[in-house]
Amino acid sequence: MEKIKFATIWLDGCSGCHMSLLDIDERLLEVFSKVELVYGPLVDFKEFPRGVDVTFVEGAISSNEDEEKILEIRNKTKILVSFGDCAVTSNIPGMRNYCKIKDIMQRAYIENADIKDKTPNIGIPHLMPQSRPIHEFVTVDVFLPGCPPPADVIYYTISELVEGRIPDLTGRTRFGQ
């Protein structure tokens, strides 16, 4: 059986979903016997490749850079998985939606700064007015909620996708689990 091309990425999130992916433990060996990891924060690939079979996307869309990435990923991926509550609902990143960006930047870089009380302007992506879930930008094929999703559910989801099935996650996970 040919390995499926598998990718992961995190946008505006904490990487907790990726840590839960690693919690699959020794089952990772089984997973990686069936998938080829072609992109992700755990590897050093610089460009998102074409022809990816499955991509797990962690995090919300909070900047113009996030939006550009999700559009590129959707264009190059057959099955896109909204991975965790931040990707599904904007969860924690969405807590800033009730504040003005100007106030957030002032608080983070001026009021709470010990040194260099200056807002950075080089290499910092432009924040959007609101943090939003990825399905507001692109079509999502599988929603995998949880903060983070449990390792067993991640393993089940990958196993189903490897077998060519869209996983039925009914009753397997919930928001905030």
Buried (B, 14 or more C-beta within 10 A) or exposed (E): EEBBBBBBBBBBBBBBBBEBBEBBEEBBEBBEEBBEBBBBEEEEEEEBEEEBBBBBBBBBBBBEBBBEBBEBBBEBBEBBBBBBBBBBBBBBBBEBBEEEEEEEBEEEBEEEEEEEEEEEEEEEBEBBEBBBBBBEBBEBBBBBBBBBBBBBBBBBBBBBBBEEEEBEBEEBBBEEE
